[in-house]
Amino acid sequence: MRPFFTSDEIRAAVAAGLTPDLFPTTDGTQINLIPNPAGEGYICPAFDSETSHCRIYEIRPLDCRLYPFALMWDAERTHVLLGWDTKCPYMREAPSSLVDQAVDAVAQWIEADERVDALAQNPRLIGRFQDDVIALRTLERVTERVQRGQTRIRRQTLSIQDRGRIEAALAVTAGFQEAPLAAASFAYHYIWKHRLTYTWAELQGHLCLFAESPDGIFLALPPLGEGPIDQPTAEAFRLMREWNGDSSVTRMDNVPESFVPALRALGYAVREKEPDYLYAAAELVDLAGDAYRSPRAACNRFVREYGGVLEPYDARDQTACVSLFREWREQKLGTGSGSDEWANALLDDALGAHETALSAHSELGLTGAVVRVGGRIRAYTMGLWLNQSVFCILLEVADRDMVGAGAFVFREFCRQALAKGACWINTMDDSGLPSLAKAKRWYHPARLLPNYVVTELRR
Ligand code: SF4
């Protein structure tokens, strides 16, 4: 558990002995977790692992007092719900009559003036809708108070039916057409819905796509639509500030280079993040010359030893692909390629993204392919068209024990894209991972596409 502390609760916790740097801001935030001194994973720094007690129990935050009850928005984001978290083993065993009795008392407690005020000032105490939290009742008073005074903008939860809306908005947004970033697509975002809650809103005639993490909401793309973005940007930042308070999560992500001069002129801070890698499609297929000697040799060896053939992905391949993902993950962990924590966390998160892409590939507009050896899938990949000449490879997994399987599936998938008109292949960014950057540079990118993050200058 990573509890949220209001500003008053931060002050009290610091007075009780927690160090201030455990809190990213003083304005209400989740506490930073620390490595578990007694084993694996991370724990709340207020937890004393020797005594198994909370060191600030008497003044623990509202978030902890409430648990295993929880506050969350309903799926439509219109009402605040009181629920119970099925991850709590005690609640799973508690008789339902006891839970029923407790619900009344907890609902009454949470709807008292003091708590309702705290929730109105710290709306991030109310989590996103989760399937594993059982909704018990709607909290009308909390809902009304949290919504009162806030910008009357309703953010809609992103669903797969919104694909056409997002793609139409991307198509008319200047700056996304020529050499587009991978993020300029619906599927790029949607496959991470298990980790981030995506919502969208119309602001000043522009479509704004927001992503919500436990730290708060941020714009996943600049405002989409025709015309100047000064007003929608200002309104989006206002909405984020209202929701996030002082949190540094407030930002606009995946901003292409063409937006930067206007945003700088409007007074926003702009910084570069990892660029996308863009390759000439024909070069990836030919693999000619000295520069491509290693990937060419890897492909040749794979063909010689395994004779693989690229086949279109079929929905019936999903189970085999997911099990290959699990094997691949173990191989990466075993060889130390996934030895740093950031890489491991990405691998854990990636399974959900792959499952979504594999199960909803046609609704997401994805093209997929598999390579079978001896009847077993040993590599799979998926991608999408960013425009008529740029194909983006969204995911790729290959058996690491079969030399050349990765190089082969990549070359053959690019060959397929080239035959359908691709001039350029975008393979996304390297997530700041040196091993991934090395693998991407192996293929000699023609260009690195700059990608920016925009924030408000310190207010
Ligand atoms: S009860 Fe105490 S130790 Fe447990 S999560 Fe809350 S603050 Fe941390």
Boltz pocket constraint, residues with backbone or C-beta under 6 A from the ligand:
constraints:
  - pocket:
      binder: B
      contacts: [[A, 1], [A, 3], [A, 44], [A, 45], [A, 46], [A, 47], [A, 48], [A, 53], [A, 54], [A, 55], [A, 56], [A, 57], [A, 60], [A, 61], [A, 64]]
      max_distance: 6.0
